[in-house]
Amino acid sequence: MRASIVFKLFLLTTLLCLFLLTTIYLGQTIFFKQYYANRKVNDIQTNIQTFKENYLKSSGDVLSIQKLEQDFYRQNNAWITTLDSFGNLNNVNDFYVEVKMDTAKSKSNAEFSGKTMTFPLYHMVNINEILTSTPSQAKSLLTSKARVAIAAYKEDLALIPYRMQLVEKGNIMWENEKISKKIYDLQIDIKYNKSEKPVLPEILLNGSITKVQFPTGNESSSFIYTNSLFMDRLKDFQTNLIFNDTKISYASLQILDFTQNDVKYKVFIDPFKDQEGTIRYIFSMASLQPVDEAVQMLQDYYVYLIGLVMLLIVLAAWYYSRKIANPLLQINRTTKRMASLDFSETIAIRSNDEIGDLSQSINSLSQSLHAYIEQLQMDIEKEKQLENTRREFISGVSHELKTPLSIVKSCISILKDGVATHKKDYYFNAMDKEVDKMNLLIEDMLELAKFESGTYTMKMETFNIDKLIEDICEKLSVEFSSKQLHVHTELATVAVLANQHRIEQVLTNFLTNAIRYTPEKEQIFISIKEELDEVKVCIENKGAHIPADQLDKIWDRFYRGDTARHRSQGGTGLGLAISKNILELHRMPYGAANTEDGVLFFFWLKKQV
């Protein structure tokens, strides 16, 4: 059996580990790349919408927009910027040249004659040539008063420079090759009459530089300029947009794919209208290179992982055989003993795992079963005692009812026979008293049955216990006077939480009991003692004792211990039994004890805080 368990565990562990390894490998090499790309695209799309909303709220504030671009890059590891309707960067004013135009010699340039115009340089010059530690060629040549020739694409009021040439300094030239190529292709088409557009959208300007502005490297725009790949894709988009020769429609969000140096990229182009109704574009680019590198590294890592997993399988099989199989056999032996009702043996496994928990549970089950069997035996014995109690109860009730019924029957016979007619009122009074006693006995029996049924619930309320005791003493004042008893009270004004009617019943039972068994002209002491959260109520009568061996029996039904407690003194024998049940329903302690020259009855109640 032991070898079988080890073999099954070994086989299960091997198959499970290989299945998990295969699943993880396929998931990470095949599905994870696609999942990563889709997740990143969805996240960027969502964040582009958020960026658009915040951009519109910024009301054109340059600093706010630059902060939005930087936050977007930090959160998504993706570049983003906004473009105008011609694909120019918005909110950029840190990389340009001011040129004072020469007097125009042709009508096509007349509108620019003598004007000072600003041309952004990012169309033509790579920022990496500017932001270097040593003075660059561009910085040294682009100086004030230098003569330049500028070629620009013109459409309506838009003027997009794509080539700038330093006329007097070796004819050095910078250009946007993408737009230059388009212009060149148009020239060829026009030359050979292949283009439907007869006018070339190009204008040539000459002038002198009046100001050159280079970025310091701290601006958000510099952050964009330094990514040459991003700027190249932006120039592609601008070229396609202004020449309108692409099949891609930019009327809605476009997601384009391209690969550069074996790295995949996603380009997001989202058109929108600003507060003035002008078309603008959100242009974003994200790289998928991190997931490619991670997958390649995982593929190399799996070579070592497989060997490690096989080693772990062997170790796991050994662990199962030593740590699981043997304890299971021990548990099996113990449970067989339990099945034979032998609970003497326990499982000596104390490990901090499921096997340890199982062994503790079985030990607890063994103890519980053993305890339940003992309890069942006790319950059977208790049931026997309860049956005896029922018989005694019925016997006691029969006896208690037999006496008054006999008296009533005798009185009826006497009255029926006409004997002692002059005592007719006496016999009627005697029968009336006996009927009252029987009625009281039945009421007490019903009351006691209600308390012992287990279904009665005490409704608690707040009242002053001292006031209640004073009221009860007032009601019993005639009984006190008839026996010339001296009642001493030591009461504290205190509120308690209990059932007032039932506590009144308990106090009345205790006091009438004290009156009944206290000799004439003796004393009764009533006191209230406050404790931390409880109140102790004491009633002590002088002049009589209860035998010590019978103190526990006084709470039983129909208890009559000696000749001093016979029927002629009144009572049904159920008062203390009822009081006991009332106090137990309050879940408060109670008791009775012999004092030096009397008997003390006491109980506790909860104080109302």
Residue pairs with C-beta under 8 A, 6 or more apart in sequence:
1 329
2 321
2 325
2 326
2 329
5 320
5 321
5 324
5 325
5 328
6 317
6 320
6 321
6 325
9 316
9 317
9 320
9 321
9 324
9 325
10 313
10 316
10 317
10 320
13 313
13 316
13 317
13 320
14 313
17 309
17 312
17 313
18 309
21 302
21 305
21 306
21 309
25 302
28 295
28 298
29 295
29 298
29 299
32 291
32 295
33 291
33 292
33 295
36 288
36 291
37 264
37 266
37 288
37 291
40 76
40 266
40 286
40 288
41 255
41 266
43 76
44 76
44 78
44 266
44 268
44 284
44 286
45 253
45 255
45 268
47 72
47 75
47 76
48 80
48 253
48 268
48 270
48 282
48 284
51 68
51 72
51 80
51 282
52 270
52 272
52 282
54 68
55 65
55 68
55 82
55 282
56 272
56 274
56 275
58 64
58 65
58 68
59 275
60 91
62 91
62 93
65 82
65 90
65 91
65 220
66 91
66 219
66 220
66 221
67 220
69 80
69 81
69 220
69 223
69 224
70 220
70 223
72 78
72 80
72 284
73 79
73 80
73 223
76 286
77 286
77 287
77 290
78 284
78 285
78 286
78 287
79 224
79 227
79 230
79 284
79 285
79 286
80 282
80 283
80 284
80 285
81 89
81 90
81 224
81 234
81 282
81 283
81 284
82 89
82 90
82 91
82 280
82 281
82 282
82 283
83 89
83 90
83 234
83 237
83 238
83 280
83 281
83 282
83 283
84 90
84 278
84 280
84 281
85 278
85 279
85 280
85 281
86 155
86 158
86 160
86 238
86 241
86 242
87 234
87 237
87 238
87 239
87 241
87 242
87 281
88 120
88 160
88 238
89 120
89 122
89 221
89 224
89 234
90 280
91 221
92 120
92 122
92 221
93 213
94 213
94 214
94 215
94 216
94 219
94 221
94 222
95 120
95 121
95 122
95 127
95 130
95 213
95 214
95 215
95 221
95 222
95 225
96 118
96 119
96 120
96 121
96 212
96 213
97 118
97 119
97 121
97 142
97 148
97 164
97 209
97 211
97 212
97 213
98 116
98 117
98 118
98 209
98 210
98 211
98 212
98 213
99 116
99 117
99 119
99 148
99 150
99 205
99 207
99 208
99 209
99 210
100 114
100 115
100 116
100 207
100 208
100 210
101 109
101 112
101 113
101 114
101 115
101 116
101 117
101 205
101 206
101 207
102 113
102 114
102 206
102 207
102 208
103 113
103 114
104 110
104 111
104 112
104 113
108 203
109 203
109 204
109 205
112 205
116 210
117 159
117 205
117 207
119 150
119 152
119 161
119 164
120 161
121 164
121 174
122 225
122 231
123 160
123 161
123 162
123 176
123 179
123 235
124 161
124 162
124 163
124 164
124 174
124 175
124 176
125 138
125 164
125 174
126 228
126 231
127 215
127 222
127 225
127 226
127 231
128 226
128 228
129 136
129 137
129 138
130 136
130 138
130 139
130 214
130 215
131 215
131 217
131 222
131 225
131 226
137 172
138 174
139 214
141 166
141 169
141 172
142 166
142 209
142 212
143 209
143 212
144 209
144 210
144 211
144 212
145 208
145 209
145 210
146 166
146 168
146 169
146 208
146 209
147 166
147 167
147 168
147 206
147 207
147 208
147 209
148 164
148 165
148 166
148 167
148 206
148 207
148 208
148 209
149 164
149 165
149 167
149 204
149 205
149 206
150 161
150 163
150 164
150 165
150 204
150 205
150 206
150 207
151 161
151 162
151 163
151 164
151 175
151 180
151 183
151 202
151 203
151 204
151 205
152 159
152 160
152 161
152 162
152 202
152 203
152 205
153 159
153 160
153 162
153 179
153 183
153 201
153 202
153 242
154 160
154 201
154 202
154 203
155 201
155 242
158 242
159 203
160 179
160 238
160 242
161 176
162 175
162 176
162 179
162 180
162 183
163 173
163 174
163 175
163 176
163 180
164 173
164 174
164 175
165 171
165 172
165 173
166 172
166 173
167 206
176 235
178 235
178 236
178 238
178 239
179 235
179 238
179 239
179 242
182 239
182 243
182 245
183 200
183 201
183 202
186 195
186 197
186 200
186 201
187 200
188 194
189 195
190 197
190 198
190 200
215 221
215 222
215 225
216 222
224 230
224 231
225 231
229 260
229 265
229 285
230 285
233 258
233 265
233 267
233 285
234 283
237 267
237 269
237 281
237 283
240 246
240 248
241 250
248 254
248 256
250 269
250 271
250 281
251 271
252 271
253 268
253 269
253 270
253 271
254 267
254 268
254 269
254 270
255 266
255 267
255 268
256 266
256 267
256 269
257 264
257 265
257 266
257 267
258 264
258 265
258 267
259 265
263 287
263 288
263 289
263 292
264 287
264 288
264 289
264 292
265 285
265 286
265 287
265 288
266 285
266 286
266 288
267 283
267 284
267 285
268 282
268 283
268 284
268 285
268 286
269 281
269 282
269 283
270 281
270 282
270 284
271 279
271 280
271 281
271 282
272 279
272 280
272 281
272 282
273 279
273 280
274 280
323 351
323 355
324 355
327 347
327 349
327 351
327 355
327 359
328 355
330 347
330 348
330 349
331 347
331 349
331 358
331 359
331 362
334 345
334 346
334 347
334 362
334 366
335 362
337 343
337 344
337 345
338 362
338 365
338 366
338 369
341 373
343 366
343 367
343 369
343 370
346 363
346 366
347 359
347 362
347 363
349 355
349 356
349 359
350 356
350 359
351 359
392 557
393 557
393 558
396 557
396 558
396 573
397 441
397 445
397 558
399 558
400 441
400 558
400 572
400 573
401 438
401 441
403 567
404 434
404 435
404 437
404 438
405 434
405 438
407 430
407 431
407 434
408 431
408 434
408 435
411 427
411 428
411 430
411 431
412 431
414 420
414 427
415 424
415 427
415 428
420 427
437 572
440 572
441 572
441 574
444 572
444 574
444 575
444 578
445 574
447 574
447 578
448 557
448 574
448 577
448 578
448 581
450 456
451 578
451 581
451 582
451 585
452 581
456 585
457 585
458 498
458 499
458 502
458 585
458 586
459 499
460 497
460 498
460 499
461 497
461 498
461 499
461 500
462 495
462 496
462 497
462 608
463 495
463 496
463 498
463 500
464 493
464 494
464 495
464 496
465 494
465 495
465 496
465 503
465 528
465 535
465 537
465 605
466 491
466 492
466 493
466 494
466 528
468 500
468 503
468 504
468 507
469 489
469 491
469 507
469 526
469 528
469 537
470 489
470 491
472 504
472 507
472 508
472 511
473 480
473 487
473 489
473 511
473 526
476 508
476 511
476 512
476 515
479 512
479 515
480 487
480 515
480 524
483 515
483 518
483 520
483 521
484 520
484 521
485 515
485 518
485 520
485 521
485 522
485 523
485 524
486 521
486 522
486 523
486 524
487 523
487 524
487 526
488 523
488 524
488 525
488 526
489 525
489 526
489 527
490 525
490 526
490 527
490 528
491 526
491 527
491 528
492 528
492 529
492 530
492 535
494 528
494 530
494 535
494 607
495 607
495 608
496 503
496 535
496 605
496 606
496 607
496 608
497 605
497 606
497 607
497 608
498 586
498 605
498 606
499 582
499 586
502 582
502 585
502 586
503 582
503 586
503 605
505 578
505 579
505 582
506 579
506 582
506 583
506 603
507 537
507 539
509 575
509 576
509 578
509 579
510 539
510 579
510 601
511 524
511 526
511 539
512 571
512 575
513 571
513 575
513 576
513 601
514 524
514 539
514 540
514 541
514 599
514 601
515 524
515 541
516 569
516 570
516 571
517 541
517 544
517 564
517 565
517 569
517 599
518 524
518 541
518 542
518 543
518 544
518 598
519 543
519 544
522 541
522 542
522 543
523 541
523 542
524 539
524 540
524 541
524 542
525 538
525 539
525 540
525 541
525 542
526 538
526 539
526 540
527 537
527 538
527 540
528 535
528 536
528 537
528 538
529 535
529 536
529 538
530 607
531 604
533 606
533 607
533 609
534 588
534 604
534 605
534 606
534 607
535 604
535 605
535 606
535 607
536 602
536 603
536 604
537 602
537 603
537 604
537 605
538 600
538 601
538 602
539 600
539 601
539 602
540 595
540 598
540 599
540 600
540 601
541 598
541 599
542 597
542 598
543 597
543 598
544 564
544 598
544 599
545 594
545 598
545 599
546 554
546 561
546 592
546 594
546 599
547 561
547 562
548 594
550 559
550 561
551 592
551 593
551 594
553 559
553 561
554 561
554 576
554 592
555 576
555 577
555 579
555 580
556 577
557 573
557 574
557 577
558 572
558 573
558 574
559 565
559 573
559 576
559 577
560 566
560 567
560 573
579 590
580 590
583 589
583 590
583 603
586 605
588 603
588 604
588 605
588 606
589 603
589 604
590 602
590 603
590 604
591 601
591 602
591 603
592 599
592 600
592 601
592 602
593 599
593 600
593 602
594 600
